[in-house]
Amino acid sequence: MAQSLKRAAEQVRRKAKEWFFQNRDLTDEVEIKRAVARGRWYVRNELTAVIAFKKYRVLRERYSPQE
């Protein structure tokens, strides 16, 4: 369980870092704040999705009929 969450967190971190480096040349303060807000939104939503998917897998495993 923890291993899959670590892997997902690494993917999110890698993507956020990629976006950070794409926007490193921004100089306008408004654009910088917009880019930071977009990055925070992405990280928050992506981690929420990872956690929800993990909960779904656990529930499916726990309550599915045993074969």
RANOR-V16743 format. One record per pair of residues at least 24 apart in sequence whose C-alpha atoms are under 10 Angstrom apart, sorted by sequence separation. I is the first residue (numbers start at 1). J is the second residue. If there is no record, write none. Layout:
[[I;J] [I;J]]
This chain:
[[15;39] [16;40] [16;42] [15;42] [16;43] [15;43] [12;42] [13;43] [12;43] [12;44] [9;43] [12;46] [11;46] [12;47] [9;46] [8;46] [9;47] [12;50] [8;47] [9;50] [5;47] [8;50] [8;51] [5;50] [4;50] [5;51] [5;54] [4;54] [2;54] [1;54] [1;58]]
